[in-house]
Amino acid sequence: MKFTDGFWALRPGVTAAYAREAYDVAADDDRLVITAPTRPIRSRGNVLNLPVLTVTLTAPAEGVIKVRVEHHTGGRPRRGFELDEPADAGRVATTADGASLTSGALRAEIRDGEPWDLSFWHEGTRLTGSGPKSIGYLTLAEHSTVSAEPAGLTGVTSTGLAAPGAYLHGQLDLAVGETVYGLGERFGPLVKNGQTVDIWNADGGTSSEMAYKNVPFYLTSRGYGVLVNHPEHVSFEVGSESVERVQFSVPGEALEYLVIDGPTPKEVIDRYTRMTGRPAAVPAWSYGLWLSTSFTTDYDEATVNAFVDGMRERGIPLSVFHFDCFWMREFSWTDLEWDARVFPDPEGMLKRLHEERDLRVCAWVNPYIAQRSGLFAEAAEQGYLVRRPDGSVWQWDMWVAGMGLVDFTNPEAVRWFQDRLRRLLAQGVDALKTDFGERIPTDVVWHDGTDPRVMHNLYTQLYNRAVFEVLREVKGEGEAVLFARSATAGGQQFPVHWGGDNTSTFASMAETLRGGLSLAASGFGYWSHDIGGFEGTPDPAVYKRWTAFGLLSSHSRLHGSDSYRVPWAFDDEAVAVTRQFARLKNSLMPYLYSVGADAARTGVSVARPMLFEFPDDPAVTHLDRQYMLGPDLLVAPVMSADGTVDVYLPAGTWTHLLTGDKVTGQRWVRETHGFDSLPLYVREGAVLPRGAREDRPDYDYLDGLTLEVYAGDGETRAEVDVVNPDGLRVTFEVSGSGQQVAIAATGRTARVRVR
């Protein structure tokens, strides 16, 4: 949201009062409270008739400093995100010209007097700070002309313009060359500099500025992160309105943000997810290939069996079969009842898929209850659906006719919804796709009284939590897995998330990857996408290239809108490509599952931006067409019809996983690949655990384990953790040089292969 008209003036209808000085600083043992008048106080008369901002600094966790800016404090208590703030971890000190608050290696310094100057330091290095005109209390007048007013996001208001009223904004400065990442799953450039980003969940597809997963958290190449602790609409101007600063603004009388220390991107994510929640560990079987019925296709049990048997006959390992919307009868979503016209014996069918075809089963659900559903009247009568201010049930016809919305702020409604899911799981369903959760109205009243503007983004957290909890209860710890579309801060606790509705083109393949890398920079450990694109039908080249990419993601699903996505629907080569990369992924499971286990411990994603592994290489800061799969595998999906791809290899010797070819790095390389290949490089010094099986993802990784050593010319000394699906973690110590490499592990053995 833009408030200014250039550097000096304000936009029409905007008034602004900025913190001008630190008039006084009250220093307690663990906090600083600063009185910040909005004009300089040079005489006693200056204290009258002006807004004053109260700025409070605390340290809720080591390496984290919270800043709370308040104008009037007498309003209703606001709801923030659920944060783990273990204790006051700060140390206060006074100086000759101000005061400081230190938490771990992070220090905030406030200077007395004019001008306003709040800065953040990591040991002796200044990270960022707020200078003049950086903390502001602003009011917007009623709109007179559309063109004159600050623009908001369509959907936040009915006009698409910012609502009149009071706002607070904060600004943190950007250093020369500093780049910004995160803010949820966003499909534009990975580097957010120069962008306006509105944190407002929306169902807008992957080719728009909207996002299904909006997270008011960003990290930068300077080694710190910022969480704006507001579930409601937050508007970011990232080096855009003020090109030297990141600005974040919220409606109301208070603004709260947290500065999170690193100094590396992975350490920032570790601290951030320690506060907002770690990604749950997901079962090994979920890493295998998922096949869907697709959205609007016709299918019954015979169709499902033909797909499953066709995959087996062609040697393509399959782990999960997914039933999309039409497992339920049309106009009845969501009643959680199988359509008896095409699935007369759902329990028998699910049992046969389990026992005869060794598959897990996923079913589509959403939180919308259609008027025709048998659940609607019951939910409305019991008060389980969201209501309008006049007491009537909120309904509309967008998506399914007359749908209402489950009120997950009502504990009884949560139990009611979970009870119906328990029945579905008892029939034999193993996982649930939690679709939607973005189009949440703001003209409603919630059971617990939460401000509807806050609940718009927060709804998805309550929805996915309700579903994930019942899965964990029924299936057991470590066996629960979702396929979720919407999220906000903290949503990483309920994996897996997929990238929403893309199109079947190379361009959409690229934007899908950008979304995944942006989500990884927002604290989400696992991520998937619709292989081949959702809208339309991909041509065989797009399908085959996307299949290689999809099977080199943490989770892999073949899914579309109005066409089947079995590989033989495209050509024989698509079958071969799907078979090759599905089997390759299964052989990499000792590595991938261990990386996923680490994601559950640290929050660092399985597929991650290059910056995470090479933070000191300035060449990687803008790369969004390649990524690291775990710490050691570099993947550059081919996104061109002729197979040409440009890949940047950081310093060191890189070995192509499929061919064994070695390439010297710290340079760009242009390659041309057939459909059976892509740039897939292992970094020098890596020890890559490889499994003995290719037919499934869930097996004993320690039985027949091979450690592939990519030693380079120097001596190899490494510790490699392999986490088995049963939870056993074994550490292998690898040492030696050249072809002479030895391993040691308590009670365990593995083969060694030097490459």
N, C-alpha and C positions, 0 to 999 in steps of 0.2 A: 504494500500500500504506500503510495507516494504522497507526502504532505507538502513538499517544497516545490517551488518554481525556480529551479536553479539554486545557486549557492546562497543568495542573499534573501530571496523573497519566499513567501508562503503561497500555496495555491489558494484561489478564491474560496471563501467559506471556512478556511482553517485558521484557528488561533493556536498559538504555541507558547508554552512556558517551560523553559529549559533550566535544569540545574546549573546555576552559575558559579557556586562556590561551596566548599565544605565549611559551613559557618562554625560548627563545632562538632567534635567527635567524642562520643561517649565510649570508653573502652572498658568492657568487662573482661573477665578471664578468658572467655571463649568467643566473644563477638564484638563487632564494632557497629555503632549506631550513629549515622551521620545525618545532621540536619542540613538540607541543601535548599536554600532560598532560590527563587527563580529571578531574582535581581540582586546585584551586589548590595550588601548592607554597609553603608558608609555613615549612616547617622541613625539615631533611634527612630526617627520617623520612617525610615525605610522598612521597618519590620511590619508595618501595617498594610492591609489590603493587597496581599499578594499570596499566590499559592506557594506552599513549601512542600518539598518532597523529602520523605524520610527513607534513607537508604540503609539497609541492615545487611551486614556481612557475617555469615556463619560458615562453619566447616562441618557439613553433615557426615563426611567420610574422609579418609586419608586421600590426599591428592585432589580433593573437590572443594570448591568454595561456592557458596550460594549467595546470590545477590537478590535482595527483595527491595523493590522500589514501590512506595505507597504515596498516594495523594491523600484521599480521605480513607480512614481506616474503619469507619462505622458501618460499612455495608455488610451484606450477608457473607458468611464464610464461603469461600470458593473451593471447588474441588479440583485438586491437581491429580497427577498420576500417582499410582501407588509406588513409592520409592522406599528402598531399604536404606535407611539413614541410621546406622548403628549407634553413633554417639557424636557428641561435639568433639571434633578432632583437631581443633585449631589452637594456635598459640598467638596471643595478642602482644604486641609491643608498641610502645610509643617512640617517636623519633623527634628530632628538633623541628621538623616541618610537617609532621603528620602522624600517621599510625599505620601499622601493618597487621595482617592476619596471615599466619602461615599454617599450611596443612600439607604434611609430607614435604615434597620438594616444590610445591606450589605456594606462591606468596602473592597476596593482594596488598597494594600500597595505596593509601589515600593521602593526598597532600592538602594541608590546611589552606584555607583562603581561596582566592580567585586566581586563575580560572579553575573550573572543575577538572580534576585529574585523578582518575582511578585506573591503576594499571595492574597487570598480572604478570608474574615472573616465574620461570622455572630455573631455580638456582640463580645463576647470574645472567640469564637471558630473558629479555622482555618478550613475552608472547603476544600480548594484545592489550588493549585498554580503551577507556572511554574518556574522551577529551571534551572540549566545549561543544555545546549543542548536541550532545550524544544521548543524554537522558532527558526525555521530554514528556510533558503532559499536554495533550492536544485535544481540541474539540472541533468537531465537524458540524457546520450549520446544516439546516435542511437544504436539500438539493434545489438549486434554482435552475441551473442548466446542466444537462448531462455532461457536456464537454468540459465543464470547468471543475468537476469534482474528482477527487482521487478514485481510482478504479479499484474495485474489489473483484472477487471471483464470482462468476455466474453460479448461482446456487446458494451462496451465502446469504444473499438477499434476492428479493424478487426482481429488482432492477439490474442486478449485476454491479451495482455501485456500493461503496462502503456506506454503512448505516450511519446516520447522524448520531452524535453523542461524544462521549469521552473515550480517549485512547491514551495508552502509555507506550512509549517506544524506548528501546535501548539500542545503542550502536557500539560495536566493537571494531577497532581499526584493523586493517589488513596491511601486512608488510609487503614490500616490493616482491612480486613473484609468488605470493602466497595463494594457494588454491584451496577451494572449499568443496566438500563432498557430503553426501548423505541426503537428509531431509525426506527419507522414505524411498519408495520404489518409483523413481521418476525416469521417464523415457527419453528426455532430451539429453544434451551433453552431460557426461559424467561430472565434469568440473562445473560447479554451479555459478561461478563468477559471471556477473552480467545478467543474471536471471532474477525475475520476480517469481517467488514461489509462495503459493497460498496453501496452508495446511488445512485441507477441507476434503474429506473422503468423497470420491465421486466415481460413478461408473461411466468412464469416458473412453475406454479402449486404450491401447498402448501408443496410439499415434497422435495423442493430444497432450496438452500441458496438464491435464487432470491426472490424478493418481488414485489407485485403490488403497494404497498403504501410505498414509501421510504421517511422518514422524518429525516433530519439531526439534530435531537434533542434527547437528552437523559437526564434522571434524575437518581439520585443515592440515595442510602440509607442514605447518609450523609445530605440530605435535601437541595439540590440545583439541578438546571438543566442547560444545556448548549445547545444553539441553534447556529449552524454554518450557518451563513446567506448567503448561496450559493445554488441556485437552481441547479447548474451544478453538475457534479460528485464530490462527497466528499467521501474519503476513510477513514474509521475509523479502528484503531487498538486498541481494547479495552482490555488493559492488556495483549496484545499478543506480538507485537514486543518488546515493553518495558513493562514488566509485572507489573511495578509499576505505569504505567501511561495510560491514554487514549490519543491516538494520532489522530488528524484529519488533513488531507492534501487536498489541492485543487490546480489545475493548475493555473498558472498565477503569477502576481506580487503583489497580495494583498490577505489577509485573514482577515475575520471579524467574530467574535463570540461574543455571549452574555452570561454572567453568570447570572442566574436567582435564586433569593433567595427563600427559603421556609418559615419556616424551615421544614414543613411536605410535603410529596409528593403531597397532594391535594392542598396545597398553591402554590407549584411550578406550577402545572397545571393551577391554577387560573391565576397566573401572565403570564404564557406563552400564554394562549388562550386570555388573555386581549390584547396581542400584535398581535397575529396571527389571531384572530377571534374566536368568540364563535360559538359552534354548534347551528344551528337554531333549534327552537322548531318544533317538527313534530306532525302531527295530531294524535289524540287518536286512530282512526281507523287503523292507520298503525301498531300499536302494536299487532293487531290480527293476525291470521294465514293466510299466503299467500300460494296459490297453483298455481303451474306452469304447463304449457303444457309439460315441459322439452324441451331439445334442438332439437334432431334430430328425435323425434317421429312424427307419422302421426296424424293429428287432423283437425277437422273442427268444426262448431258450434254444431253439434250433439254430438261430443266427449266432448266438453267443457261442454255442458249442462248435459251430463251423469256424469261427474266428480262432478260438482256443486251439482246436485240433489242427487248424491250418498252420499256426505258429509252431506247434510241436512237430508236425510233419516236415516242416522246412528247417528244423534245427535251431529255431530262434527261442532262446530261453525267456520265459514269461513268468513274472512273479505275482502280478495283481491284475484282476479284471475289475473294471469300474463300470457301474450302471449309472448313466446320467439321468436327467430329469424324468424321462418317460418310463421309468420303472413304476412310477405312479401314474394314475389316470389323469388325462388332461383336465384342466380347470379345477383340479383337486389339490394342487400343490399348496401347502405341504400337509398331507394327511398321514404320511408315513405308512401307507397301505399299498402293497403290491397290486398292480393292475391285473385282476384275475383273468381278463380276456387274453392276455399273452403270457402271464406267469401264474398258472392255476395252482402250482405246487412250489412256492418259493423255498420252503424249508428243504424239500427234497432236492431242488436244483442247487441250492447253496451247499448242501451236503455232498452232492456229486462233484461240484467244482473243487471242494476241499479234498475229498478222499480219492476221487478218480483222476483228477487233473492237478492236484497238489498246488492249488492256487489260493491266495488270499482274495477277499472281495471287498470292494469299496462301493458305497452308495451315496448319491447326491442328496443333500438336504439344504434347506434355507430357513430363515426365521420368519418367513411370511406365510400367513395362514389364509388361504383363499376362502371366499364366502361359501363356495360349494363344498369345501372340505368338511368332513364330519366333525372336525375338531373346532370349527369356528364358533358355533353356537355355545359349546361348552366353555371355551376360553373367554368369550365375551361375557357370558353370565358370571363367571368366576372372577372377572376383573383381571384376566391374564394378558389382555391386549391393551396397547397404548391408547389413551383416550384424548379427545380434544378438551379444551377448557370448559365446554358446556356439558361434559360428561359422556358424550356419545363416543363410540368407538371410531378411532381414526381409520379411514379406508380410502383406497384409491384403486384405479384400474390399470396402473402402469405395472407391467409384468403379468400378474394373474388377476382375474376379475374380482373386484371387491375385496382385495386382500387387506388383512390387518397385520399388526406387527407385535410379536411377542415382547412383553415388557420384562426384560431381564433384570430390572431393578427391583422386581417383586420376587422375594425368595420362594413364594408358593408357585409362581409362574415358572421359575427355574426348575423346581422339582417336578412340576407337571410335564414340562418339555423333556426333561431328562428321563422320566419314567417311560415315555413313548420311545425314546431312543433305546432304552434298555431292552424293550421288547424287540426292536429291530436287531440289536446286537445278539439277542438270544436266538434269533432265527438263523444266525450264522454270518452276519456282516462283520468284517474285521476293522474297517476304517471308514471314515466319513469325509465327504467333500463338503465343506461349509462354504457354500457359494453366497454371494451378495453380502449385505451388511453395510452398504455405503449410502444408499438413498434413505437417510433417516430424517424425518421431518422435524422442523423446529417450532411448529405451531401446535404443540401437544403438551400434555402434562404427564410426567413420569410418576410412578408409584412412590418413589422415595424423595420426590421433590427436586431432583437434580435439574438445574437449568437446562432446557432443551438445546441451547447452543453448545453447551459442554457435552451433552450426550450424543450429539451428531457424530463426532469422531470416536468417542469413548464406547459407543454401542458395540462395535466389533470386538472389543476386548471382553465384554461381558458375554457376548454370544459365543465366541470361540472358546472361552474358558468353560462355559457350561457344557459344551460338547466334549471338550478335551477331558474334563474331569470324569465324565461318565465312561468315556473310553478307557481311561486309566483305571477306574474302579473295576470295570468288567474284564478288561484284557490284562491288567497288571502293569506295574511300573516298568517302563522301558518298552512297552508294546503298543502304547497309544500313539496314533498318528492321524493327523488331519491332512486334508488338501484344501487350504484356506485361501481366499482371494483378498479379503479386506483385513486391515490391521492398523494399529497405531503404536505409539511407544509402549513397550512391554509385550507386544503381540508375539515377539520371538519366543516367548515361553511355550507357545502352542503350535509347534510346527506340524506339517510343512506348509509353506506358502508358495503359490504359483503366480505367474505373471499376468494373468488376466487375458482379455480378448485381443489378440494380435491378428494380423492379416497374413496371408500366405505368400509373402514376398521376401526377397533378400533384405530390402529396406526394413521390413518389420522384424526380421531376424536380428538385425543390428540394434534396433531400438529395444528389443526384448533383452538382449545382453546388457545394454546400458541400464535398463531397469534393475536387473539382477545385481549388477555391481553397485548401483546406488543403494539398493536394499542391504547389501553386505556392509556398506559403509554406515548403515543405520542400526547395526547390531543384530541382524538376522543371520542365523547360522546355516540354514538350509534353504534351498530355493529350486523351483522347477518352472516349467513353461510348456505350452502346447507345441509339441514337436510338429513342424510343418505349418504352424499358424492355425488360428481358429477360424476366422472368417474366410470364406472361399475355399477352393481346393488348390493345393500347391501343384506346380508342374513337377515332374519327376526330379529335376535337378535341385529345386528348392527342398523337396522332401528328403532327398538323400544327404544333402549338405546339412540340413537341420537335424537329421537323425544322428549324425556323428557328433554334432554339438550337444544335442540333448542327452546322449548317452555319456557325455563327459561333463555332466552337471551332477549335483548331489543326488537329485531325483529326476526320473525320466518317465514322461507320459506321452503316449500317442493319443491325440484327442483333436476333434474338429467340430464344426457346427453342423453342416448339412451333408457331409460325405464321410464314408468309412475311411479309417486311416491304417488299415492293414497294409503291409508293404506290397503284397502282390497286386493290390489295386493300382499300382503305379507301373512297375516293370520288374523283370527278374533281377536286375542289378540292385534295385531297392531292397529286395529280399536279402541279397548277399551282404549289402552294407549294414542292414539292421542286424543280421546274424553276427557279422564280424564285430561290430562295436558293442553289442549286448554281451557277447562272450568276453571281449576285452575288459569291459567294466567289471564283470564278475571276477575275472582273474586279478583285478586291482583292488578287490574288496578288503584284503588285509590293510592296505594303505588307506582307502577311502573311509572305511568304518572307524579306523583309529583317528583319522582327521576329524570325523564327525563326533567321536567321543571327546576330542579336545574342544570342539565347538561348544559342547555342553558344559565344559569346564571353564572356558574363557570367553565365550561369545564370538570368537573369531570364526568367520564363515568358512565353509568348505571351499566354495568358489569365491575368490577374492580379487580386488583390484591389484594391479601390479605394485602400486604404491605400498601395500601392506608388507611386501617382502623386500622391496628395494627403495626404502624411504629416502635414501641419500643419492639416488640417481635422478637428476632433474629431467631426464628424457622420458620417464614413465608417468609423469604427473597427469598428462592428458590422455593416456591410452585407454580407450574404451571399446576396442575391437579384439582384445585379447585379455587373458586373465590367468591367474595362478589357480590351479586346482590343488588345494593344500599347499604346503610350503615348497614342493619340489617339482611339480609338473606345470609346464607352461602350455596353454592351449590357445590357438588362434583359429577360430572357426572360419571356414571358407565361405565368403558371402558374395561370390561372383559366378556368373554363368560359365566363364572359361576356366575356372579353377585357380585364378591368380589371387595371391594373398600376400600382403606386406606384413612382416612381423618384426618387432624389435626384440633383440636378445640382449639382456644386460651383460655386464662383464663376466668373463669366465668361459669355459668350454661347455657347450650344450650338446647333448646326445639325443638324436631322434629316437623316440621309444619304439617305433615300428620298424625302422630300417637300420638303426645303429650308427647312422652317419653322424659325424661330429662337426660342429660349427663353432667357430670362435665368435664370442659375443661382443658387447658394447657397440653394436651397429644394427642397422636395418638390413633385412634380407627379404628379397622378393622371390617367392616360390610359386610353382604351379603344381597342383595336386589333382590326381584322379579322385573319383568318388570314394575310393577305399582308403584315403589318406587325408591328412591335414597336418599343419605344424603342431606337433605334440612332442615337446622337448623336456628332457630331464636335466636339472641343473647340476653343475659340477659339485662333487662332494656329497651328493644325495645317496642314501641307502633306501631303496624302494622295496618294500615287502610285497611279494607276489604270491597268490594262492595257487593251489594245485587243481582247482576246479573252475570250469567256465560255464557250467550248466545251471548254476543258481548262485544267488548272492549270500545265502545264509548257510554256511558250512563251517567246519572246524578249520580256522585259518592256520592253526599251528601244526596241522597234519599235512606234511609235505610242503611246508613253507620254504620259499626261496627268497633270499635277500640279494637283490641286485645292487651292486656297488658301482657307483659312477665316480671313480676315484680321481681321475685327472692325473697330473704328473706328480702331485705331492703325496704326502702321507695322509692316510685316512684314519681319523679317530672320531667316532660318532656313537651316540646312544640312540637306539631306535625302539620306540614303543609299539607293540602290536596288541591291539585290544580285540579279544575274541567275542563272538556274539553272546557267549555266556557271561561276559563281564570280566573275565580274567585278563589282566594287563601284564604282559611279559616284556621286560626290557632286555634288548640284545646290545651287547657292547661289541663294536666292530673296530678293528685296528689293523694296520699294516700299510704296505705300499705296493704299487704296481699290481701284479697278479697274486701276490702273497698277502692274503687277507685272512685274518682269523676272527671268529666270533665267540662270544661267551654269553650264556644266559642260564640262570639257575634252573636246573632240571629240564631244560628244553633244548632242542637242536633245530637247526635249519641248514639248508643248502646255501652255498654262496656262489654267486655268479658275478664276475667282474666284467663290466662293460666299458 
